[in-house]
Amino acid sequence: MAAATIALNRFGLGAKLGEAPPSDPRSYLLNQLSIYQPRPAALASMPSRTQIAAQIGDFIDEVREDRPMRRQAARMPQGMRSPMGDEEIPENARRFIRRSIAEQYMVMVAGRMNAAATSNTPFAERLVHFWANHFAVSADKPQVIGMAGLLEFEAIRPHLMGRFADILLAVEQHPAMLMYLNQWHSIGPDSPAAKWVARRGKQRGLNENLAREILELHTLGVDGGYSQGDVTEMARALTGWTVAGLVKGPAARALSGNAVTGDFNYADLIHQPGERTIMGRRYRQQGVGQARAVLADLAAHPSTARHLATKLARHFAGDEPPKAMIDRLALAYMGSGGDLPTVYRAIIDSPEAWAPGPVKFKTPWEWTVSAFRMAGAAEVDGQIVAGLLQQLGQPAWKPGSPAGWDDRAASWAGPDALVRRVEAAEKIAAQAGAGTDARAVAVRLFGETLSPSTAQAIARAESPQQGLALLLVSPEFLRR
Amino acid sequence: MSMIDRRIFLGASAGLTAALGLPRMALATASGDRRFVFIIQRGAADGLAIVAPTGDPAFAGIRGDFARDSAGGTKLDSLFTLHPALAETGKLYAAREALFVHAVASPYRERSHFDGQNILETGGARAYQRQDGWMNRLVGLLPPEEGKALALTATIPPALRGSNQVSSYAPSALPDASGELMRRVTMLYEGDAQLHALWNQAVETRAMAGDGAGGGRRDNGAATGALAARLLSGDKGAHIAFIETEGWDTHANQRGALTRNLRNLDALLAALKGGLGAEWNKTLVVVATEFGRTAAPNGTGGTDHGTASAAMLLGGAVAGGRVIADWPGLTRSQLHEGRDLRPTRGLDALIAGALAQHYGLEPKRAMAILFPNARGVAVEEGLMRS
């Protein structure tokens, strides 16, 4: 591939309808770091977190309290997961989730796709998607459905051009993450609240889910040098990090204080008192500052630099990331105090990312975005996009695990997956109509690297739509 | 459970392996119509709840509220009780077609799902050390017929990745592409080795496709079991299948989630047996998870990541009706790191042993190829009816 093609496809998300290849690919990418918009027009009016959290709060209340709806649940043959990931969910509550929160999910899926499909800074958009996958939450859990998009819009987008430490703190304090990894109801065993519930004969305590994933997935990486002891200490440090307005009744004041519903709140009453030792460092702080100090140190740790550098190199230079590039990115990270634009520039400056042959098989999301950009899609319908991504094997914000989607071809290049892309391509091409000349688009997209076989297949197509469908599933278009 | 709903992709093209003349080692000697199904429980299933050691004096104390959850379950022997949601599985046990192995674990001793699953599926010493999975290596040990392998997932899982051809099927709700486009795509991929191979395989499976096994939802175990049975039936069907179940990561309010998951698994197994008919007698099903959960409940009505768990061997070919365990006990000092069930048996030796006996493979050789890391470790003997 020529440099312009690489800038458009490997760094970016594919050319938009009618978009000319950049004459100076490097400046084209660098410029995007300056003109990137955290909140583009496509995301101007997203659902409000306060409102969604209030609905989740009502929902949790319905499921938890001994209400008629709950008794009705006992008669139900099958159910979805409750907010705690567990019991049968009453029909009313289920209907409520479907209608209300799921609608908001669709609005956000549409917003995400519209932002990507219309963006003038597709390299920056790709980085948004990269970090959203790095800090994955999965909207399989009902309480995350309405929040997963907000994590990306509120915690990742505003800090994309900041320091990694900023994204990290914003993500770990975001209600979506606190709910997804069970942090919001993790209680220090020696906290005042734990003692209080113990007197009432109940047992509440620590949940180390978020603590573990912070160390394993978000910062140090699985070989980053932490132990089970560090995980437990981290879990203790994080107690008190919760979300306001989710519970009602006597616990409400303890958990929510005066914070606005749906906001992060630090609740001292559930915090495990005392100093902590994590990765050999002591943290004598009390309160919210304790875990915050740990996060700051984790962000500055060389293991974190290496972990992030490896993932970024894999994303831009191939499934087996070149060691020289990993070293370079890790150095840029450590040398700049985790300044992300410095790392992004190091990616642009890496010859490995400009290797001429395609280095990646597109994920379903990447493929769909590039197809929509090429077809000139705008104002897409959330339900259609969500359904399409589901069928292609990568439903939006639903990787099913906090590790996010795998970034290797082996996960995406399968026989069944390929047939699905062909089916989807025919559908997308039919909707694009006869106005798009796939022959011209192919040349603009791939220039001289367009293979004769693809050019011929498109030229011989029996209709413009069929030509477009063939372009969408051509070897050139499936890879980047 | 993976998305299963409408159309069927049938069979696989492990035969390609032979056609391409790839090397084949230690060919199995048994005759060619055995079936093998591996069901992975993603998320770390709580073995102490599934096959509960109710006869252990420390059980009630450490399990707290959870101790009473086994009431009404099939009594397996003086020590173990099966979870009551596994009623059909209990019947298989009574018919000596189910065998449980307890306090068993892969070589992995940390507590990350992703690494744990990777090791369980690849058979590597460390996560991501190996690029291919032990099920794919198994395909290489079998004659073409018996080596036809299929994953009931949208993409190939790590257990089946590797140099031997395998297939995957998960139903699509997209409209079928037109025949004309399919034909042109076939031509388009002729010069691209990777896409050509994938496409040929897809077309081949499509040609064998049936007309839907009824709508199956991801949490509909019965539909999944019935579909798997269809895909495994007849000479043209796959002979090896990979099925995933999920939702076992019960950090909070475990009771409801676990009961629901076990009911699904129970229905899946019953439907699989029902659908396979006489072929059930030549079938081995292995159910395993990446690691277990803490012996004691956590503060949110659930359990956290642990170490050893329980595994199941099912099928007409299994020498069932018993629980195999070197029971390590549940007092604090007996627990691994003071919190988890201590592993006393290896999943590697169990799976390799069962497969060696099932397919008539030389045990040492099977172990060395399927789980090279455990080379030299003796496989479990006497798991299958001879």
Interface residues (C-beta under 8 A of the other chain):
Chain A: Q78 G79 R81 S82 M84 G85 D86 E87 E88 N182 H185 S186 I187 P189 A194 Q203 R204 G205 L206 N207 E208 N209 R212 E216 V222 Q228 V231 G387 L388 Q390 Q391 G393 G400 S401 A403 A410 S411 W412 A413 G414 P415 D416 A417 L418 V419 R420 V422 E423 A424 A425 E426 K427 S451 S453 T454 A457 A461 E462 Q466 A469 L470 V473 S474 P475 L478
Chain B: F9 G64 E110 R111 S112 H113 F114 D115 A127 Q131 A154 T155 I156 R161 S167 S168 Y169 A170 S172 A173 L174 P175 D176 A177 S178 E180 L181 M182 R184 V185 M187 L188 Y189 E190 G191 D192 Q194 L195 L198 W199 Q201 A202 T205 R206 D219 E246 G247 T250 H251 A252 N253 Q254 R255 G256 A257 R260 P297 N298 G299 T300 G301 G302 D304 H305 E337
